[in-house]
Amino acid sequence: EGTTIIKILLHISKDEQKKRFLERLDDPDKNWKFSMADARERGHWDDYMEAYEQMIRHACSTDAEYLRGRLQEARWLLKGLESRADTLLRVVRCLVREQAAFLEFGEQALHPLTLRSIAAELGLHESTVSRAIARKYVRTPRGTIPLRDFFASGIETEGGGSASSTAIQDMIRKLVAAEDPRKPLSDARLADTLKADGVPVARRTVAKYREALHIPASHERVRIG
C-alpha cells in the first residue's frame, strides 16, 4: 500500500500534492505541531532586565549612563535573536507544507525543492533562507533531520508530477535490494524500470546515483549459489 501511494505521488503535480497534504495540516486531529525553545524562558531575560533597571535607578549619573547603553545593546541583541527565531520557524513551517509527503512516506516521496522557491514563497532573500537553515535540525516523527535534507534537485515525471534526486536514489536502492543476485540489474535495466514507472532517467544518471549510494556495478554484484 505504501509503495502504491508513493507511485501515485510521483504522478500527480506538485500543486496537487500540496493541496492533499494541506488538508492534513488543516485537520486539528492530525496537525503537525511546531515548537521552539524560547530564549526568554531559557535565559530568564526579563529578570536580568529588571535587575539592570534597578541598578540604573540606584547608580550615579555616570554609571547609570553606562548601564543604560549596555541594557540597550542587550535589548537589540534579544530583538535580533527573536527575529532569527521567527524567520527559522516560518521557514520550517513552509518546508513541512512543501514536503509533507516526505515526512509521511520517507525519501521516495521527497519532491524537488530549491532555496529560491522557499525564499519567493516567504518573501525573503535566498541568502536569508540559506543562513536560517545552516546547521539547523528539526525533530520529526521520522527522526532528527537536517533542514538541508528538505531540499533536492529533480526531474519532471511523465505523469506531470516530479521526482527528486533523493527519491530516485531511494528507488534505485530498493530495486537493487530486490534484484535477483544471480542476475543483477544493469544501469540500463534500472533506467528502463524507472522509465516504466514514469520516471525518465538516463543510464548515466542512474550510474551517477548508484555510485553516490556506494552500490557496485552489476558485474560486481553477481552472487552464485
C-alpha positions as CSV (number, residue, x, y, z in Angstrom):
1,E,0.0,0.0,0.0
2,G,2.8,2.4,0.9
3,T,4.5,1.8,-2.5
4,T,1.3,2.4,-4.3
5,I,0.8,5.7,-2.5
6,I,4.3,6.8,-3.4
7,K,3.8,5.9,-7.1
8,I,0.7,8.0,-7.1
9,L,2.6,10.9,-5.6
10,L,5.1,10.7,-8.3
11,H,2.4,11.0,-11.0
12,I,0.5,13.9,-9.6
13,S,1.6,17.5,-9.8
14,K,3.4,19.4,-7.0
15,D,0.4,21.7,-6.5
16,E,-1.9,18.7,-6.2
17,Q,0.4,17.1,-3.6
18,K,0.4,20.3,-1.6
19,K,-3.4,20.5,-1.8
20,R,-3.8,17.0,-0.5
21,F,-1.4,17.4,2.4
22,L,-2.5,20.8,3.3
23,E,-5.8,19.1,4.1
24,R,-3.9,17.1,6.7
25,L,-2.3,20.3,8.1
26,D,-5.8,21.8,8.5
27,D,-7.0,18.8,10.4
28,P,-6.6,19.6,14.1
29,D,-6.5,15.8,14.9
30,K,-3.6,15.2,12.5
31,N,-1.9,18.5,12.5
32,W,1.9,18.9,12.7
33,K,2.9,20.6,15.9
34,F,5.6,23.3,15.8
35,S,7.6,24.4,18.8
36,M,10.9,26.1,19.5
37,A,12.7,26.7,22.8
38,D,12.1,30.3,23.8
39,A,15.2,32.4,24.5
40,R,13.4,34.5,27.1
41,E,12.3,31.4,29.1
42,R,15.7,29.7,28.9
43,G,17.7,32.8,30.0
44,H,15.2,34.5,32.3
45,W,16.0,37.6,30.4
46,D,13.1,39.6,31.9
47,D,14.6,39.0,35.4
48,Y,18.0,40.2,34.2
49,M,16.5,43.3,32.6
50,E,14.7,44.2,35.8
51,A,17.9,43.8,37.8
52,Y,19.7,46.1,35.4
53,E,17.0,48.7,35.7
54,Q,17.2,48.6,39.5
55,M,21.0,49.1,39.2
56,I,20.4,52.1,36.9
57,R,17.9,53.6,39.4
58,H,20.5,53.4,42.2
59,A,23.6,54.3,40.3
60,C,25.3,57.7,39.9
61,S,24.7,59.5,36.7
62,T,28.0,58.3,35.0
63,D,27.4,54.7,35.9
64,A,23.7,54.9,35.0
65,E,24.6,56.2,31.5
66,Y,27.0,53.3,31.0
67,L,24.4,50.8,32.2
68,R,21.7,52.2,30.0
69,G,24.0,51.8,27.0
70,R,24.7,48.1,27.8
71,L,21.0,47.5,28.5
72,Q,20.0,48.9,25.1
73,E,22.6,46.7,23.4
74,A,21.2,43.7,25.2
75,R,17.7,44.6,24.0
76,W,18.9,44.9,20.5
77,L,20.6,41.5,20.7
78,L,17.4,39.9,22.0
79,K,15.4,41.6,19.3
80,G,17.8,40.2,16.7
81,L,17.6,36.7,18.2
82,E,13.8,36.8,18.3
83,S,13.7,37.9,14.6
84,R,16.0,35.0,13.6
85,A,13.9,32.5,15.6
86,D,10.7,33.9,13.9
87,T,12.4,33.5,10.4
88,L,13.5,30.0,11.2
89,L,10.0,29.0,12.3
90,R,8.5,30.4,9.2
91,V,11.0,28.5,7.0
92,V,10.3,25.2,8.9
93,R,6.5,25.6,8.6
94,C,7.0,26.2,4.8
95,L,9.2,23.2,4.4
96,V,6.8,20.9,6.2
97,R,4.0,22.2,4.0
98,E,6.0,21.6,0.8
99,Q,7.5,18.3,1.9
100,A,4.6,16.8,3.9
101,A,4.7,13.6,1.7
102,F,8.4,13.2,2.6
103,L,7.5,13.3,6.3
104,E,4.7,10.8,5.7
105,F,6.3,8.3,3.4
106,G,10.1,8.9,3.5
107,E,12.8,9.7,1.0
108,Q,11.0,8.2,-2.0
109,A,8.3,10.9,-1.6
110,L,10.6,13.9,-1.5
111,H,9.9,16.2,-4.4
112,P,12.3,18.8,-5.9
113,L,12.6,21.9,-3.8
114,T,15.0,24.8,-4.0
115,L,16.1,27.7,-1.7
116,R,14.8,30.1,-4.3
117,S,11.3,28.7,-4.3
118,I,11.1,28.9,-0.5
119,A,12.5,32.4,-0.4
120,A,10.0,33.5,-3.0
121,E,7.1,32.0,-1.1
122,L,8.1,33.7,2.2
123,G,9.1,37.0,0.6
124,L,12.7,36.6,1.8
125,H,16.1,36.8,0.1
126,E,17.6,33.4,-0.9
127,S,20.7,34.1,1.3
128,T,18.4,34.7,4.3
129,V,16.9,31.3,3.9
130,S,20.3,29.7,3.4
131,R,21.6,31.3,6.7
132,A,18.4,30.3,8.5
133,I,18.8,26.6,7.8
134,A,22.6,26.4,8.1
135,R,23.5,23.7,10.7
136,K,19.9,23.5,11.8
137,Y,17.9,20.3,12.5
138,V,14.3,19.5,13.1
139,R,12.9,16.7,15.2
140,T,10.1,14.8,13.5
141,P,8.3,11.5,13.8
142,R,10.8,10.2,11.3
143,G,13.8,11.2,13.4
144,T,16.0,14.3,13.6
145,I,16.6,15.7,10.1
146,P,18.9,18.4,8.9
147,L,16.9,21.2,7.3
148,R,19.1,20.9,4.2
149,D,17.6,17.4,3.6
150,F,14.3,19.0,2.7
151,F,15.8,20.5,-0.4
152,A,16.6,18.4,-3.5
153,S,17.1,18.8,-7.3
154,G,15.0,16.6,-9.5
155,I,13.1,15.9,-12.8
156,E,9.6,16.1,-14.1
157,T,7.9,12.7,-14.4
158,E,5.9,11.6,-17.4
159,G,2.6,11.9,-15.4
160,G,3.2,15.7,-14.9
161,G,4.5,15.3,-11.3
162,S,8.1,15.5,-10.2
163,A,10.7,13.3,-8.6
164,S,13.7,14.5,-6.6
165,S,17.2,13.1,-6.9
166,T,16.8,11.8,-3.4
167,A,13.6,10.0,-4.3
168,I,15.2,8.5,-7.4
169,Q,18.2,7.3,-5.4
170,D,15.8,5.7,-2.9
171,M,14.1,3.9,-5.8
172,I,17.4,2.6,-7.1
173,R,18.4,1.4,-3.7
174,K,15.1,-0.6,-3.4
175,L,15.3,-2.0,-6.9
176,V,18.9,-3.3,-6.2
177,A,17.8,-4.7,-2.8
178,A,15.1,-6.7,-4.5
179,E,17.0,-7.9,-7.6
180,D,18.0,-11.5,-8.3
181,P,21.6,-11.7,-7.0
182,R,22.4,-14.2,-9.9
183,K,21.2,-11.6,-12.5
184,P,21.8,-8.1,-11.0
185,L,20.2,-5.2,-12.8
186,S,22.5,-3.2,-15.0
187,D,22.3,0.6,-15.1
188,A,20.4,0.4,-18.4
189,R,17.9,-2.1,-16.8
190,L,17.4,0.2,-13.8
191,A,16.8,3.2,-16.1
192,D,14.2,1.2,-18.1
193,T,12.5,0.1,-14.9
194,L,12.3,3.7,-13.7
195,K,11.1,4.9,-17.0
196,A,8.3,2.2,-16.9
197,D,7.3,3.7,-13.6
198,G,7.1,7.2,-15.2
199,V,10.5,8.5,-14.1
200,P,12.6,9.0,-17.2
201,V,16.2,8.9,-16.1
202,A,19.3,8.5,-18.4
203,R,21.5,5.5,-17.9
204,R,24.5,7.8,-17.0
205,T,22.3,9.5,-14.4
206,V,21.4,6.1,-12.9
207,A,25.2,5.3,-12.8
208,K,25.9,8.6,-11.0
209,Y,23.2,8.0,-8.4
210,R,24.3,4.3,-7.9
211,E,27.8,5.4,-7.3
212,A,26.6,8.1,-4.8
213,L,24.9,5.3,-2.9
214,H,28.1,3.2,-2.9
215,I,26.4,0.4,-4.8
216,P,28.8,-1.6,-7.0
217,A,28.3,-2.1,-10.7
218,S,26.1,-5.0,-11.8
219,H,29.0,-7.3,-12.7
220,E,30.4,-6.8,-9.2
221,R,27.1,-7.7,-7.5
222,V,26.7,-11.2,-9.1
223,R,26.2,-13.9,-6.4
224,I,26.1,-17.5,-7.3
225,G,24.8,-20.2,-5.0
